[in-house]
Amino acid sequence: MTQNPGYSLPVERVNELSREQFRKDYLAHSRPVVVTGGVREWPALKRWELETLTERLQDRTVEIASTAKGIFSYDLESPRAKYEYMAFSDAAALVAQGQRDAQYYIMQLSIEHYFSELRDDILRLDLLSGEACSPHFWLGGADLVTPLHWDNLHNLYGQVRGRKRFTLFAPAEHDNLYPYPATALYGHMSYANPEASEQWPKLRDAERFECILAPGDLLFLPAFWWHHVRSLELAISVNFWWVPGLSGCFVPAFLRTLRMAYRRERLTGLGAPVSTFPGGPIGAARSALRNGQTSFAMLFAASALEKTIRARCYAVGIDDWEDATPRPIEVLDAELAACGAYPPDLDRARLGSWTHAINRVVDGDSETALSVAEATTIVDEIRMFVTDMH
Ligand SMILES: O=C(O)CCC(=O)C(=O)O
């Protein structure tokens, strides 16, 4: 393995983090952070040895991925990873020993779905509040690699056994990271290997952040951040994903990446890439509403807002905001207003109420989530706003 990291910074580390600090200093800015010992109280840290898990789970059917070279691509069309179902005890034996011609990885299985009896070994994270998210389970041998990609979800990733090295790049580094074409179904992946920068020279221009997660550590990996992960020994992890609120999306550096995400059929389950929907993001929002998918509808509506406001920015001579530092919506809103990017008669209170509603629904707070009828009203208002602004 060649280490040629260009320039590399450690991911910020803290020993303690209150929910308020997390939201204010990291979540609002989509900035990664490791909380050392952040999950050390989880009973899983004491209970999850491979042998004890095997005793508890025995014949439970699990999905397991295998590859010849230990590189686990998310591109299911890639010949590199094969998926099969087998009893947990057989899967655990394969993970522990590997085979001469294959390595095995149990990846991101829903704990609720596959092993509900393990639920009590994981404590709810204090950093989460209303977010709708459930834990996912990872078990793999040493030296397995998840190649460079991003997800459209925020992620709190807890390490239970073994260590993993995470290499992260901010969304704004996109152009240096050899992404798959935006039109590819797996447009969230990169061709590049950050462990072989000499083969991917632009990687050396990208600022990378690295951390090693040890048992008990917790990483906040913001949505749209590129990540490459290597296990340093047999490793067990549990992570929580959730849909970012609008404040996590409606920031310039993410939106370029988000636009690519809209082209992916899998993101929506709408049956076709969103780019093919008549009416662009608003058309996609309406289709999502017909399926009752209010959170996707809100994200597409947010994208329509962004597209329009960006066009206004260019119109008034602001052309650098795509690469600006991610910042909360209120800050961005004030900046855009100050530079005249909005039409003078824009009802900014109304704009604020849409973003508030969008945040409520995408934050997944089920008690206050929008009904489809309310979401439809908002999408219609945004459609009118977008049309008027052009
Ligand atoms: O742990 C891994 O191998 C990959 C983790 C990952 O890609 C994620 O949590 O999004």
The ligand as an ORCA input file, in Angstrom:
! r2SCAN-3c Opt
* xyz 0 1
  O     -17.182      1.045      7.284
  C     -17.118      0.977      6.074
  O     -16.479      0.083      5.491
  C     -17.810      1.987      5.192
  C     -18.654      2.955      5.945
  C     -19.432      3.855      5.026
  O     -19.174      3.981      3.863
  C     -20.534      4.619      5.592
  O     -20.854      4.458      6.784
  O     -21.149      5.401      4.832
*
